[in-house]
Amino acid sequence: MHVRPEGRRDKIMTRIAAAFFAVMFALPLVAQERPLSFFTEIPSSPAFEAYLDTLRGALSEAGFVLEEGTELPQVGRDEAFDIVASREAAIGFVFLSDRVGEGDSGAALLTVPAAFSTFESSRRAQQGFVGDRARSEITEGGALAVGLWMHGVDALLTQSTFAELGDLEGLRIRANDPVSRSFFARLGAFPVEMPFAEVENALQIGDSDTTLWPQDSIEGDMLSAFSGGTVLIDHRNRIAVTVVGDAWWTALSAGEQRRFLAALEQAEEEAAVVVAARSEELGGTLEEFGITRTSWTEFSGERLDAVVVSTAGEIALLDGSAVQGLYDDVRTILQDIGFAPDGGSDLERPAGPARVFFATDRRYDPDEVLLRDKFGNDDGETGMWYCGELVPSGPAAVGEFAGQIALVDGGTITSTEACITQIAEAAADNGGRVLIYVHGYRNDFRDATGTGIAFAKDLALEVPLIVWSWPSVGGLKNYPRDADAVDWSELQFGRFVRSLTARFEIVGVDIMAHSMGTRLAANLMRDDWPGGEAAVVLAAADIARPNLRQAADETDDARISLFVSKKDLALFASQFLGAREPRAGRASPLFVHSGIDTVDLGAFDRIAVNHGHAFAVEEVIDDLARLFAGEWRATGRGLEARRNDGDVLDHYLILPD
């Protein structure tokens, strides 16, 4: 176990936040002084081979120089970290389970069996909040963890019937990894260490009737020994960590970092494909031997959850309660997110008549060819913004757009006053109103404009939509950096809105703000509202409740609607990352205030993030369409009013059709 001094993790998080997802400008690659070399603690497997081959190819295509030769040096658990920290250009691959130490709750949860009960939810956990936390926890000594990926799955094979957790009690289970032994002991089994070579003989003489075995090593001859028994197909996902030297990483240009991370993503996807294919192949073989297939999803419940938490607590040297809160909330953020989105619909929305513009105070790079690359993630010039008219979406599913992020034919990029004139002329052709969409955190320029284009299509807007894109970086570790960026954008956003309202062609400016972007809208209302009646919608508001109260009290002529969700776990993550006050958009408890229509979207919460209902749920989109068509009050839109005990104001519900 490695023990770190107080404050070490905070320093690590700060360093990674500054380096890990770097700015996304596509800068030319700088020639490397030394070719990249590779070192591994992990033995060869089909998934590892796929990962490594894909990574080598992608890095080479991205302009990185690789060391010649294909032989991969095998090193020890600590040696890989030492190598990448001390060498100029080295990549190491290590077991995640070998790096878990005191206080490492995220890394511990990813190594415990059944913590994430499906292949996909485990993979999403690696890519999301838990994975980000795990990488920060295992970064140490000049080595930076830049990627997690699955290199295999262990199956549980038993000669017995395994239909409920109680069936494991008393079984002698061969389990060589300490995490699985701790896990099974808590379920009443008797785990034992045993070399692989002795397993077959032990099964024959009765020294063991159950064993863990890597899926990619299970052959037909072995399965015959378990005829009539049961195979738990997904006992434990084996997760690897890709590490690089911190100094080497920070010396890369922004473009190099972006390309390197893209190569890691390609490699992770290829490894996952191989692992999933092997699971499917093995599952199809079991019937031939009369073996019952099962999965941890069949045993979900309080007892299994308690075993997961206590096992994770043991290996991370944490009290169970310290893991429980993280597990309860963060698991819900990630579990099944790949196939249980925020209640979205496959129904297709027709293309709407709206014109869509962008306005941004991001730094502008005119040398980039593609529009999506012209505006990176750095702050632009204070007091200045750029605009352009975007190609609208064709027919597409809810929350998606058909087409590309590009200027309309003949369109140009304008700045500041010319931008205001361009939008004002468009507004004059559509009754004089405009709607500004302000995105949230983790949105680069491409994400923000894509969401705006889809939103205009889904609402069938007839007024121009303007996507205000502030310089968000994207990436979970950049939350503090994005919080600074949205504060920086406040000056430009305020001037932009006031410049619009000063034009005679424009009779009204409505605002749709999401997540961290609601801070821009609320601060405008509180500090310098330009006047005039307007609809202001704050969806999944990542803003402190006292701040929103101030904004509402200072704005008499804006009709404010607050769309909330009890299980908005992105806002839980915001609180987890150190917010002082509860978030207004998380209905736990529900936030109501004079001058605000609070609309509860909890009926659409699923086992997912529940942060994007305004862009993914048909019923919510229909309500927003009526709102921005002029029906600003919830009562006028026919929403059901409720009042909680102790409240003096109603809130409103949108319910499934």
N, C-alpha and C positions, 0 to 999 in steps of 0.2 A: 504494500500500500504506500502511496506517496502522499505526504502531508505538506501542504503549502502554507506559507505565512499569511496572516490576515491581510486582506486587500489584494491578494494576488489575482483572484478571479476577476475583480473589477478592472484591474490593469489589463488582463488578458482580453476581456470583452471590449474594452476601449480600443485596444490595438487591432483586434480583428474587425471591429466596426469601421475602423479607418482604412483597413487594407483589404478585407476579404472580398467584398463585391465592388471595390473601386469604381471610379467613374466609367461610363460606358462609351466614351468617345472611341471611334474606330481609328486609332492612331497607327501609323506604320510601325511594324515590328523593328525593334532594335537588334542588331546582330548580337548573338550571345558570345561571351568570351569563352565559354566552356560548354561542351555538349551535355545534354541531360543524361544522367545515369539512373538506373533503377535497382532497388534492393527490396527484398521481401522476407517477412517472417512467415508468410502464408504459403503452404504447399500448393502444388498445381492442382487445378480442378477445371472441369469444362467451363464453368462460369468465369474463373480467374483468367483462363486463356482468352476467352472472348473479351473480357474487360481490357486485358493488356494489349491484345492485338488492335482493338478499336482505339484505345488511347494512343498507342504509338502512331497509328495512321492519322488520327485527327490532329495530334500535335505536329506531326510532320507537315501536314497540309496547312496548318496555321503558321508555319514558318519557324518552328522550333527545331534546333539541331539536336539529334539524338545520338548517343554513343553507339558505335557500330557493334554488331553482334547481338544475338538473341538470347544468349544464356543469362539467366537471372540469378544473381548471387543470393543464396539463402543466408539470412542473418538472424540473430536472436531478438528477443522481445524489446530490449532496450537499445540494441545496437542500431536498429533502423532509425530511431529518433536521434541518436548521437550522430549518425552519418549525415542526415539531411541538415542538421543544425550546424555542422562543421564544414560541410562542403559547399561549394559555390552553386552547383546545379545538380540536385539529386532529388529523386522521388522515392519514398518508401511506402510499403504496404504492410500494415500490422493488423492483428486481431483487435477489434474493439474491446472484447471481454478482458483482454490482458491489460488494458489501460485504465480500468475502473478503479478509482481510489476514494479516499474519504470525502464525503460530501457530493460525489458525482451522481446526482439523482437522475439526470437525463440519460447519461451513458448507462447507468444501471438498469433503467427501465427497458432500454433497447436490447439488453442482453438477457433479460428474464423470459423464460418460456411463457406463452399465452398473454403477455402484456398487450400485444396488438394481435387480435385473433385471426386475421387473415393475411395472406401474402401481400395484398395490395395495401391494407392499412399499415402494415409494418413498413412497407416501402415508403408510404407517404409520411410516416413518422420520421424516417431517416431524412427525408427531404425538407421537413417542416420545422416547427418550433422545437420539438424534442431533439431532432438531429442537430439543429443550430446550437442548442444548449450543450449537447454532448460534445460537439467539436470544440466549443469554448472550454469545456471541462478538461479535455485531454490534451489541449495545447499546452506545451511546456518546454522550457529549456532551449528556446530558439527554434523549435519545430512548430509548424503551424498545420493543424488538421484542416484540409480543404475539401474533403469529400468522404461520404459514407456510401458503401455499396454492398450488395448482398452477394456473397461468393458461394452460398450453398444453404441447404436446409437439412436439419437432422430429423429423421422420422423415429417414432417409437413403435417397435415391433413386439407384440406379446402373443404368447400361445393361448392366452385366456380371452374371455369375452370382456370387452371394455365398453360398457354402455353408460356408465355413470362414474363420477369421481370416486365413489366408495369402492369400485372394483380394483382400484390401485392399491388399496390397503393390504399390507402383508406381502406384496410382490417383491421379489428380488430383482432389481433393475440394474443392469450394467450401465453406468453413467460416469464417464471419465472427467467431465468438466464439473468443477465445484459448484457452479450456479445451478445446474440441473440436479445435482445431488441434494443441495439445500432445498430446492423446489419440491422434489419428490418426497423428501423426509417430512415436509410439512403436510403432505397429502397422505401420510401413513404408510408409505412404501419403505423398502429397505434398499437404498441405492448402494452399489458397490463399485469400486474401481476394478477394471479387468482389462488386460491388453487385448487388442482386437483379435490377435491370433488365437486366444484361448476361448473366445466366445462360443464358437461352434461346439467344442467339447463340453463346455459348461452347460449349454442348452441340452445336450444329449444326456448328461448325468444328473441334471436337475439342480445344479448349482445356481442357475439363473434361468428364469422363464421369460424374461423381458429384457430388451436391449435397445439402446439408442444406436442409430447407424446413419451415416451420411446418405442421403437419397442417391447421390450420383455413384455410390458404390454398391447399391443393392442389386443383386442379380437373381435370376430365377432359382438357382440352386439354394440360395439363402432363403428365399421366400417359401420354398417347400417345407422348411422346418417350422413354419408358422401357419401351415394349412389349418383352416378352421378357427384361426385366431383373429387378431385385430391389428391394424396398422393405423396409428395416429400420424397422418401424413405430414403435419406441420408442427412438430414439437417445438422446434427452435430454429429461427433464422440465424445463420452465421453471417455476421456483419464485419466488414473490413473497413479500415480507415486509410485514406491516402494522405500522406503528410509531405510537406516541403519545408525548406528552410525559411524562417521568417525574414531574414535579411535578403535572401534571394527574391522572395515574393515581393517585398516592398520596393525592390530595385527595378521591377518590371514596369513597363509603361502601362497606362490604363488599357490600351488596346490589347497588349499581351495578356494582361490579367483576364480580360473578357474572353479572349480566344482560349486561354487555358481552361477556364471554367466551362466553356462550351464543350471542349474536348472531354472533360470529366463527365459531363452530363451524357454525352453520347456513349461513353464507355459504360456508365452505370446502367443505361437503358439496355445495352446489349447483354450485359451480365444478367439483368433481371429477366430478359427474354429466355435465356438459357435455363435459368433456375425454374421459371414457370413451366417451360416445356418439359423439363425433367419431372416435375411434380405431376403434370398431366399424364405423362407416359407411365409413371409408376402407378398412379391411380387406376389407369386402365388395365394394368397387368394383374392387379390384386384379385379380380374376379376369377381369373384362370386358376388360382390356387385356393379358391374358396375362402378368401380372407376378407373380412369386413373392413371397409374404409371409414375412418372417422376423422374429426378435426376438433381443435379447441373451441370452435364456434358452437359445437354441440353441448358444451359444458359451461357456457358463460353463466355467471351468477355471483352472488356475494362471497361464497366460499372461495371460488377461484380468484376473485379480485383480491381478497384478503391475503391469499398465498402469494400472489404477484407482488403486492405491496410489501409484505414482510420479507420476502426474498430480496427485493431490491434494496430495502432498508438495511438488511444484513451486509450485503456486499459493498454498500456505500457507507457503512458505519453511521447510518442515520436512524433516528427514531421513526417508527412507522408513520406517525402523524405527519412528519416532515415530508414524506413521500406521498401520502394519501391525497393531499390537496392538489399537488401537481398531477397525480395520476387521474383523479376524478375529472379535472377540467381539461388538461391538455390532451388526454386520451380522446375526449369527446371532440376536441378540435380536429383531430387527425383520423380517427377510426372510420374506415369506409369512405373517406372523403372522395376517393376516386370514382365511386359509383353511387354515392348518395350526396349530390350537390345540394345547394341551399333551397331545395324545393323547386328547381327549374322545370321547364316544360320543353318537350320536343316539338310543340306546335310552332309552326312557322308564321312569322309576322310579315305582312307585305311591306314593301318599301314605302316610306312616308314622304310627304312633299317637302319636309323641312330642309332648309339649307344649314349646313354645319360648318362652323369656323373654329379655328383654334386661336388662342391668345396665350402667350407664354413669356415668362421672364427668365427662362433658362438661357444659358449661354448659347449663342448662335455660331455655327461653323458653316460658312457658305461653301466651303470646299467639298463637303460631303455630297455624294450623288443622290442618295435616297432621302426623302423628307424625314423619315423616322430617325435618321442618323444625324440630321442637321442640328437637333436640339438635344444636348446631352444632359448630364445630371448636375452640372455646376451652376452656381448663381450667375446670372447675366449682369448687365450694367444697371446700377441702381436708378430707378425712375424710368426705365425703358422696357418696352415689351414688343413682341413681334406677333403678327397675325397672318392668316391665310385661310382661304375657303377650301374645305376638304370634299373629296368625292363622297357622296352619301352612300348608304348601304343599299344593296338590292335585297330581295326577299331572303330571310334567314331565320334560323331558330331564335327563340327569345334569348337575349343576352349575347348574341353573336352578330357579326356583320359580314356581309358578302362584298368582296372587293378588296381594295388595298388602301393603305394610308398614303394618300397622294393629293396634290392640289388638283382642283378641277381644271379642265382644259383652258389654257390661257391664263390660269391663275398665277399670281405672284405673291411673294412674301413682302408684307408691308410692316412698317414699324410706327409705334406711338400714334401721332396725330393722323397719319394716313390710314392706320389701322382703324381708328375710331370712325373716320369718314366711310371706310369700306363697310363696316358693320351697320352704321346709321343708314346708309343707302339701302342695304338689304332689309332693315327693319321697316323702312318707309314703304316698301313693297308688300309688307305683311301686317299692316295695322299698327305698326309702331312699337310693338312689344318684342323683347328678346328674353331668352332664358340662358342664364350662365350655369354651367355645370362645373363644380370644383371637386376634383378627385381627392382620394385619400392617400395614405402612406403606402409605400411599396409599389408605386406606379411610376414607371419611366414614361417618356413622351409617347412611346408606342402604345403602352397599356392605357394611358389616359385618353388618347384620341380614339382608340378602338372602342373603349367603353362608351365614350360620348356618341360616336357614330351609331352604335347599336342602340343606345338609349333613345336617340332621336327617332330611329326607325320603329322601335317597340311602342313608343307613345304616339306615333303618327303625328308628330308635332307639325303645326303649320307656321309657327314662328321660328325665327332663326335660333339655333342652339350654338352657344359659344363655350368651348372647352377651355377653362382657365387651367393651364398646366404649370404648376409651380415646381421647382427643381427637386423633386423627390428622387431618391436613388433607387429604391427597391431593395428587398432583402431584409430578413428579420433583424439582423444585427445592426442595421442602420436606423433603427427607430430613434435613438437620440439625435442622430445627424439629421433625419427628416424633420424632427421637431424644431430644430434650429432653422432648417430651410423654410418651413411654413411660416415661422416668425419673420424671416427675412423678406418673404414675399408679401407681407402685409402692406407695406408702403405701396408697392406697384399695384396690387389688387385694388386698394382703396382709390388710388388715382384713376385706375382703369374704369371702375364702376362710376365714379363721379364724372369722368369725361363723357361716358355714355349718356348719363342722365342729363347732362348739360346740352345735349344736341336736341334741336327742336323736332327732329324726325322721330325721336324715341319718346314714347309716352309712358313706358314702364319697363323696369328691369326686375325679373324674377330670378331666384337663385335656388339651385338644387346642389347641396353640398353633402359629401359623404366622408365618414370616418374622420381622419385628421384634418381634412379640408374644411370641416365645419368650424374650425377655429378661425379661419379667414372670414367666413360669413358672420360669425358671432362677434368678432372683434370690430368688424365694420359697423354692425348694428350698435354696438356699445359706444364706440369712440367717434364715429364720423359718418353716421347714416345720412345719405344725400337727400332724404325725404322722398315723398311720393309713395302711393300705395303699392304694395308688392307682396307676392307670395314667396316665403322662404321655407324650404324644406331641409331639415337636418336629418339625414339618415345614418343610423349606426354612429351617432355622434361621439367622437373621441375628444370630448371636451369636459372639463371639470364642471360639475353642477353649479357651483357658485358663479362661475364665469357666465354660464348661460342665463342664470337669473338676472345678472347685471345687464346682459344684452337685451333680454326681453323687456326689462323695466325702462330701458333707454330708448326703445323703439315703439312709437305709438301707431304708426301707419303701416307696419309690416305684419302680415298674418303668418305666424310661425307654426309650422307643423313639425313635430319631433317623432320620427319613426324608430321604435325601440324593439328590443328582443331580449328576453331573459337569458337565453343561452347563447348570446353573442360572445363567443369565446375569444375572438380577436380582441375585444375590449377587455376581457379578462386578462389576456396577455399584456395589454397596455398597463393595467393595474399591477400586474406581476413585475413589469419592468420599472416600477418605481413611482407611478403616478400618486400624488398626494391625496387627491380627492376622487371619489367614485365618478365613473364616466356617466354622462347624461344619457347615452344611448343604450346602456345595459339596464334592463328592467329588473334589477335585483338590489333594492326594491324599485318599484316604478316611480319615475320622476314626473311630477305634475307641477305646473306653475301658471299663474295668471298670465293670459296673453299667449299661451302655447296650447295647441291641440296635440296631446300626446296620443300616438296611435300604436297600439300593441300588436306586433306581428308574430307573437309567440306561437300562434297556431300553426305556423309554417316551420318551426324549428325542427331540425332533424339531427341525426348523428353526424354533425358537420360543423363548419365554422359559424354558420348562421350570421354572417356579417354582410351578405350581399343580397338580401331579400328584395331590395328596391330595384335590382337589375335582373333578377332571375325568377321571380314568382309572378305568374300571370295575374292573380288577383290584386297584388300590390301595384303592378304596372298599370292595370286598368284604373285603379284608384288615383294614381299619380296623373294619368292622362286626363281624368275629370278635373283634378285639382288645377293643373296648369292650363286647362281650357277655361278657367275662371271660377270654378266652384271651390273657393279657398277653405271654407269651413267644413269640418268633418260631419256636422249634422246635415248640411246641405247635400253631402254625398251619400247620405243614408247609412253612415257607420253606426254600429251599435254602441251605445254609451254605457259605461260601467263606472262604479265608484267603489274603491277599496275602503275597508274599515280604517277610520282615522283620517281619510282624505276629505277635503272640502270641495274638491274639484273632480269632475268626471274625466275619465280617459276613454279612448275609443278602440274598437276592435275591428280588424279585417279578418274575416273567417274564410276558410276554403269554400268554394262553390259546391 
